[in-house]
Amino acid sequence: MKNYLRYTSALLFTLLLTLVAGCRGEYEIIYSSSHGTELGAQLLEGQEGQLVGFYLLNEGNMGSNKASLDYFDFTKGVYHRNIYAEANPNVVKELGDVGNDVAIYGSKLYAVINVSNYIEVMDAKTAKHIGKIEIPNVRYVEFHRGKLYASAYVAPVKFDENARVGAVYEVDTATLQVERMCKVGYQPEEMVITRGRLYVANSGGYMFPNYDRTISVVDIDTFEEVKKIDVGINLHRLRLTSSDQLLVTSRGDYYDVGSSIYFIDPNTDEVVDHMDLPVSNLDIVGDLAYFYAVSWSYNTQSNTISYGVLNTRTKEIVTRNFIKDGTEEDIRIPYGVRVNPINGDIYVTDAIDYVTPGTLLCYDKYGMLRWKVDTGDIPAHICFLYEKRE
């Protein structure tokens, strides 16, 4: 009997150890990896200080909980992949599901994790976890006078002609507490703050085929929507140009209405120009907007991919392709674009097939490939890190 009890106790202890090991293995830390780019150290001085690096937020395919954070170090010319888990070993589930936006404001780094319904807040220099801001179906962020403004679908992730109206949330960046909320249009996307007002591009993406077609104008002091500007269907990107106009992109309906861009005068809140130019994403430096388009058509069941540079002041196309060495043929699904504001390098991300690691490609200002590295799944959003001058 004693032998039986001893055997049973040993068996139970072994099973317990196995279960504990299994639980730990489920949340095993995946360490970062580093990759040289053959550039060596770069000293890049700009108006905001020395440009020391940039973060790249990988979206990860929806439902996979594989959003991840990469970092490129200009001071060493080294690309570090998947840095969040190593910097935050006690954050069990890492970043979560679908990284949708990334930005630095003050000393903090903000990563929008869309389907996980929160904004991860980190130290901008170390990527160490500081806190989180819970917002339902959050999309994009902007900052103004110590406040964070986040657009949110609010509604659950599904097509629904009766989906709830979207909202914008105001968050104090010191306390990370939501202070105010304002309802806007359906499925709001990017935002611009100018003249004491918050402009919000409404897509109505869940409402197919009855897309929203408006920009909401929110008075920041009262935090109330004061008007809507009728623009075009399925709006997405919204930027302020050097000539003080709003540039907004329309994704069309993927059937008969193509993607295009509109210009709005914020003095009158009226559409002043329209171009039948497909734009999926863009980065504006000075007068120039560097853009790409991945135009899907349900009619042909195919994508049409294009690149270009637009002068936002004259509304003229500077070039129909900013890649000049032919390597755009190797890019399967362009998914992000940023321009280095100091040396003019152009960063293009390739999502490839949406389920495997993507690629980041760096072109010089003449459109010649300088280097490329593997990233996480669906590389998308880049923000620059500066070392501030004393």
C-alpha positions, 0 to 999 in steps of 0.5 A: 500500500505504501509503495502504491501511494508512493508511486501515485504521488510520484506520478501526480508530481510528474504530471503536475510538472508536465502541466506547469511546463506546458503552461510556460511553453505556451507563453514562451518568449520569442527572442528578437533577431538582428540583421545588418544592412551593410550601411554602418552607422548613420549620423542624421541631424534634423530639425527635431534632433538626431534621427536615431531609429524607427519603429515598424509595426507589423499588423499580423493576420487578423485572428492570429494574434501576431502583431509585432514590433521591429526597430531599425537603429540608424546609429549602427545600421542594424535592423532588430526584428520582434523586439517587444517580447524580449523587452517585456517578458512579463506581458504574457500575450505580447501585442495581440491582434492586428497592429493598425497604427504607431506613433511617438509623442513626447517620451512615449511610443503608442501602438494601436492594436485594433482587434484587441481593442486597445492602444499599447503604451511604451517607453519610446527609447526602450519599448518597455510597457508603460500601460494600455488604453482600452478603446473598442475597435480602435483605428488611428491616433493623432496628438494635440496639446498633451492629448491623444485622439483615437478614431474607433469603429466601436462596432464589432468586426463584421459587415453589418448595414446596421452597424453602430456609428463610430467615435473619436476618443480623447485621452490624457497622455499623462494619465492614459485615461479616456476623458471625452468621447464624440460620435462621428460617422461610420467606421472612422479612419485617419484624422487631421487636427488644424485650426482647433478642429479635428477632421475625421475621414469616415469610411462606412466600411462595414456598411457595404454597399452603402458606404459613408462619404463624409468627413466629420468636423469636431470642435476640440474645445467643446468636443462636439461634431459641428458639421459633416463635409460630403466628399466621396465614398469609403474614405481612408487616408487624411493628411494636411498638405504644405499648402494647408489643404486637406488631402483625403483618399477614397477607396471606391467600391472595388467594382465600378467606382475607382479609388481617387483623392480629394482636396478640401480647404479647411477655411471653407470646409469645401472640396476644392479639387478632385483627381482620379488617382488611386492611392492606397497609402502615402507620405508627404514631405514638403510639397511631395506626396510619395504614394502607392496603390493596390487597387483591387477589382471584384470585376477582374478578381485582380490587383492593379499596383502603381507607384508615384509622386504627386506635387500636392501644391500644383496637383501635378504628377512628378513621376509615375514610379519613384522606384527606378531600378526595376525592383518593384517587380519583386514587390508582391503587395506594397503595404506601407511607405515612409520617407526619411525626412533628412536624407530622402530614403524611401521605405516600402513594405511588402506584405507578400501573401499576408500570412508569412513574414514580409519585407522592408525595402529601403530606396535612396532618393533616386529610387535605387534599392539600398537594402532590404530585410525580412520583417514580421507578418504584414509590415505596415506602419513606421514612426521615426525616433529622434534624440532630442537636443538639450 
